[in-house]
Amino acid sequence: MTTLTLPPPTIDARGVCLSFDTADGEVQALAGVDLAITPGEFVSFIGPSGCGKTTLLRVIADLEQPSAGSILINGVSPEDARLKRQYGYIFQAPALYPWRTVERNVMLPLEIMGVPKAERRERARRYLALVNLAGFERKFPWQLSGGMQQRVSIARALSFEPDLLLMDEPFGALDEIVRDHLNEQLLRLWSKTGKTVLFVTHSIPEAVFLSSRIVVMSPRPGRVIDVIDCDFPRDRTLEIRETPEFLKIAQRVRAGLRSGHSYDE
């Protein structure tokens, strides 16, 4: 009999806690976070400001070390995952160098990795095309809109071809029309690439629209209040937000936030 060996979860967090010292005493940011995320999922984290959403993302990225518990990324430690460049991190701001062209911003991590110049250029053009920025290679960041700049940062994160994308409120500073457009583009990108995506947001409609699962977190110390499945098709459009199924999930997210005393109308 052949025994099938299943791949490890992309993220396997068990009892993750994190505390840090401040001038006012110890602050507990995370408390007993248990979470397993399988390859190819799109998981959104939602909760109030200061609940530990970004902190958890930073623990996964090896930018913070947990005080207790354990976490594995594709079966290895966060440090090993970082050294193996298994994830791309997309911040709230695009963090582009204004003196480098769009193409050279995307190529920057590849330069650091020592990828040959011809391959760097080919990858930059390929991933800029994937985020609908073909033809903008020679522009500078200051010549682009905020939404376009954020798409450049996504192309840069994709350029070294990680399996995991960590996205920390990448569209939070954009207006609603641009945000809706980028949400649709991000869904198409997820469908094309098959990446595992962890996405931090404060927006209930954004979380429900994008996700295969939603993790609702409590106020500090951050705990997982609820994990909600979203079984919408990957080719969903914005019109799905008016359906009873969408509104039902949004109401469950809202109820979870209220139960944790974290929902601010």
Secondary structure in CASP SS format (residue, H / E / C, confidence):
PFRMAT SS
TARGET T0000
AUTHOR 0000-0000-0000
METHOD secondary structure of the structure
MODEL  1
M C 1.00
T C 1.00
T C 1.00
L C 1.00
T C 1.00
L C 1.00
P C 1.00
P C 1.00
P C 1.00
T C 1.00
I E 1.00
D E 1.00
A E 1.00
R E 1.00
G E 1.00
V E 1.00
C E 1.00
L E 1.00
S E 1.00
F E 1.00
D E 1.00
T E 1.00
A C 1.00
D C 1.00
G E 1.00
E E 1.00
V E 1.00
Q E 1.00
A E 1.00
L E 1.00
A E 1.00
G E 1.00
V E 1.00
D E 1.00
L E 1.00
A E 1.00
I E 1.00
T C 1.00
P C 1.00
G C 1.00
E C 1.00
F E 1.00
V E 1.00
S E 1.00
F E 1.00
I E 1.00
G C 1.00
P C 1.00
S C 1.00
G C 1.00
C C 1.00
G C 1.00
K H 1.00
T H 1.00
T H 1.00
L H 1.00
L H 1.00
R H 1.00
V H 1.00
I H 1.00
A C 1.00
D C 1.00
L C 1.00
E C 1.00
Q C 1.00
P C 1.00
S C 1.00
A E 1.00
G E 1.00
S E 1.00
I E 1.00
L E 1.00
I E 1.00
N C 1.00
G C 1.00
V E 1.00
S C 1.00
P H 1.00
E H 1.00
D H 1.00
A H 1.00
R H 1.00
L H 1.00
K C 1.00
R C 1.00
Q C 1.00
Y E 1.00
G E 1.00
Y E 1.00
I E 1.00
F C 1.00
Q C 1.00
A C 1.00
P C 1.00
A C 1.00
L C 1.00
Y C 1.00
P C 1.00
W C 1.00
R C 1.00
T C 1.00
V H 1.00
E H 1.00
R H 1.00
N H 1.00
V H 1.00
M H 1.00
L H 1.00
P H 1.00
L H 1.00
E H 1.00
I H 1.00
M H 1.00
G C 1.00
V C 1.00
P C 1.00
K H 1.00
A H 1.00
E H 1.00
R H 1.00
R H 1.00
E H 1.00
R H 1.00
A H 1.00
R H 1.00
R H 1.00
Y H 1.00
L H 1.00
A H 1.00
L H 1.00
V C 1.00
N C 1.00
L C 1.00
A C 1.00
G C 1.00
F C 1.00
E C 1.00
R C 1.00
K C 1.00
F C 1.00
P H 1.00
W H 1.00
Q H 1.00
L C 1.00
S C 1.00
G H 1.00
G H 1.00
M H 1.00
Q H 1.00
Q H 1.00
R H 1.00
V H 1.00
S H 1.00
I H 1.00
A H 1.00
R H 1.00
A H 1.00
L H 1.00
S H 1.00
F C 1.00
E C 1.00
P C 1.00
D C 1.00
L E 1.00
L E 1.00
L E 1.00
M E 1.00
D E 1.00
E C 1.00
P C 1.00
F C 1.00
G C 1.00
A C 1.00
L C 1.00
D C 1.00
E H 1.00
I H 1.00
V H 1.00
R H 1.00
D H 1.00
H H 1.00
L H 1.00
N H 1.00
E H 1.00
Q H 1.00
L H 1.00
L H 1.00
R H 1.00
L H 1.00
W H 1.00
S H 1.00
K H 1.00
T H 1.00
G C 1.00
K C 1.00
T E 1.00
V E 1.00
L E 1.00
F E 1.00
V E 1.00
T E 1.00
H C 1.00
S C 1.00
I H 1.00
P H 1.00
E H 1.00
A H 1.00
V H 1.00
F H 1.00
L H 1.00
S C 1.00
S C 1.00
R E 1.00
I E 1.00
V E 1.00
V E 1.00
M E 1.00
S C 1.00
P C 1.00
R C 1.00
P C 1.00
G E 1.00
R C 1.00
V E 1.00
I E 1.00
D E 1.00
V E 1.00
I E 1.00
D E 1.00
C C 1.00
D C 1.00
F C 1.00
P C 1.00
R C 1.00
D C 1.00
R C 1.00
T C 1.00
L H 1.00
E H 1.00
I H 1.00
R H 1.00
E H 1.00
T C 1.00
P H 1.00
E H 1.00
F H 1.00
L H 1.00
K H 1.00
I H 1.00
A H 1.00
Q H 1.00
R H 1.00
V H 1.00
R H 1.00
A H 1.00
G H 1.00
L H 1.00
R H 1.00
S H 1.00
G C 1.00
H C 1.00
S C 1.00
Y C 1.00
D C 1.00
E C 1.00
END
